[in-house]
Amino acid sequence: MMMEESTTTSNQTHIHDLPTEVIELTFSFLGTIPLMRSVYPSCRRFHEIINESVVNWMSLELFPFTDGYQDDDNFKLVDFENPIKKRNISSSGLIKLFDLLVPKFGSKFRDLSLTFSSLFTCSPPVFEMISTHCTNIKSLKIEAPSSGRPAMAANLLKVLEASSSNIQELIVHGGFPHSDFPAISKVIGKTLKSLYIEEKEETEGHSTHCPQDRDASYQYVELEHLYLGGVKVDKAFLESYFKNSSKLKSIVFDQCHLNIEAIIDFLTTSEVVNNVQHLEFLCCSLNTKVIPTMNMWGRIFDKCPNLVNLFIHCSSPSDNTQEYDLCFGDAEITACVDKCKKLEVLDIRNSSMSGKFFKDLQKAKKLETLIMESKNWNMSNILTEHGSPIYSHSIKNLCMYGDKCDNSLEKPISTLFPTVEFVHFDKFA
């Protein structure tokens, strides 16, 4: 709670109710605020600065420390009397800091980042205070354990409703209230440009609820960047929220449980991918096999000619010990470099290429990083008996993995890439 300034002795004493460790954290950690680069020696001076309102705070990050003294480019938590002394900020101190800053400066906050823990718990009152005082947020980042999910249910929605006309970025690490996703989408779908949802602790993938009516009001029409981690992705999910996301530039599926047919249908039959530059399937589990006759990769490259980065690393579900064949071979690499002229990074795992595609790498004029993993390498396709040509004048980083890859091949193959700066061969990625 903020206190009125006074020159009286009693009120000056009351000012010191703000714990010393809170002052230390404020002056040291909130490095995004230039004022906090300076250290003032007293609680009273800090209180005067707050009440003068001479600083225009537009960012707030709160981290509870549990390991004592911290020192790097971003934050320092020290004891004023003895800077070397280790200290931990108390839970009550952190909450008091939050209670002090948010009512005073909340309306000015544009970027709000909260990391919850046992010291700074994810609770409804925190969200209530934010929704009341922080109505101009453009970027909201929340990191919480899964145990914080009940506290975020309905309450995260209130925060987003309060900033619905301004919010452009939502990042939630852990504890996302999936049952509220339809209501959240209806509130922020018209303004949000970046959506990042990651469930760190769930291995089977979290089901995100879909609206029953599926009308256009749930669509993310301004979305440019989509990151999903640990989330189940099926046809209903994609169609409900992203069918009209015609401005998408990047799509990432990280540790997701994917229906591959739904993904391919989404990428090849809608108009959402015209602008896609960055596409990642990272360590994803597939619930359906890739069938060669699907020609799925060629269809993707036809629809996503502006790809700059492509990462694919998928496997079968956890109950199946065999990894699915992604049907990504030499022909698919050739199709990729033929269609995607802007390609700079190509990272493909669980593939079946033999090396025949090397002769086509010259077409990829901007390709700088090539990382390949295959069970079927045939080095005679790369190092030919009659001497191999220069394969690329653009590649700087080359990594190859598989049973037939060892470091003895690094030198002879690197000579075929005159601009290469880093080469690594190994059996296992």
MOTAMO-V681074 format. One record per helix or strand. SS is the DSSP state (a for helix, b for strand). FROM is the first residue (numbers start at 0). TO is the last residue. If there is no record, write none. Layout:
SS:FROM:TO
SS:FROM:TO
//
This chain:
a:8:14
a:19:28
a:33:36
a:42:51
b:58:61
b:69:70
b:75:76
a:90:107
b:110:114
a:123:132
b:138:142
a:145:151
a:154:161
b:168:172
a:177:187
b:193:197
b:205:205
a:215:217
b:224:228
b:230:232
a:234:240
b:249:253
b:256:257
a:259:268
b:277:285
a:291:293
a:295:302
b:308:315
a:329:338
b:344:350
a:355:362
b:368:373
a:378:380
b:396:400
a:407:413
b:421:425
//
